């Protein structure tokens, strides 16, 4: 079968690499792809926002399945358009994608179906939002309601910071995403992520991970799209996984089904492990980045087969098998990220970093005049496998040392909490 993968980041490169291993696959296309994806798929130029163009491409190339990587096309209804054209697509409808497209929508769902999450209020104007923030005190969490590329959340440690974050939202710092604001109580604990494939009624566990969103060492500084991750998340043992599935994932699926908007695709639960148990921070409706780059290298099963089962509502008939090894990914980014950064700088000696236990996933890369260049903020992902987080961490940083890219930087402490626990 022919498959079209939509996206261009490290997440999509990891997905493309795993899909390419499937015996069910004939040809894998990717729109638009990147320099790394071009090694495992046919990269094509396609306006993803033009659903008619996507449908025409699928008809012209006998596409049996479309796999949507990023969230924006999902929220924009690309799956609905493909369904209407009788083209199978892995991902939720626009109505179901509101779980990521609107944080307020998700918080209201949690309230209705008793899903554990932080106390909250929704606001459509700054004065009322500021009044509530002052009443609640700091620390407090300010969230732009809509999609903000992972940068619309501020954990304010002072009221002044909270008020500034509210102003940023309503003054357009996050575009349309900030027209409404969700203010949440601060949850204390350690974050982890759990992923499940869903087919409307059934959920299949598809890995756990912990990522590092902040740009600075020790998880400090502004949030980014993610500077590194590792899988599995040791703090999510089987008992905790069962609790998350039973108290968070299953009630969410039941709630969405009862509303007439069944969820199919990937449900990505961002969790806070509190003293009162796991609580939902937020949902994403697609694989995470860079979590995908550590989860899929551990997957032994056929990813394409599992995706088809989600689309065809037959997840009860399949299983996901996993490697016992740990995977850890370090993101190499352009200097200046997540602020302004230079584009077009050349990357040398990438082949020197390749090894049996290393996978290099491209994100913001392109080939120009035969040279590998950086065109984005997050550029490369170095994923290493090992018997422990410590071993995988050492291998990933050893690989990074072998390349020549003066304009790149990375955090030097990805997995630091887990490494500290292993030393204990």
Helices and strands as residue ranges (DSSP letters): E 2-7, H 10-19, E 28-32, G 37-39, E 42-43, H 51-60, E 63-68, H 71-75, H 78-84, E 88-90, H 98-101, H 103-112, E 120-123, H 126-136, E 140-144, E 153-156, H 159-170, G 175-179, E 181-185, E 190-199, E 203-211, E 214-216, E 220-223, E 228-231, H 238-244, I 245-249, H 250-258, E 264-274, E 277-284, H 292-295, G 296-298, H 303-311, G 315-317, E 326-334, E 345-346, G 350-353, E 358-362, E 365-368, E 371-374, E 378-386, H 389-400, E 408-409, H 416-423
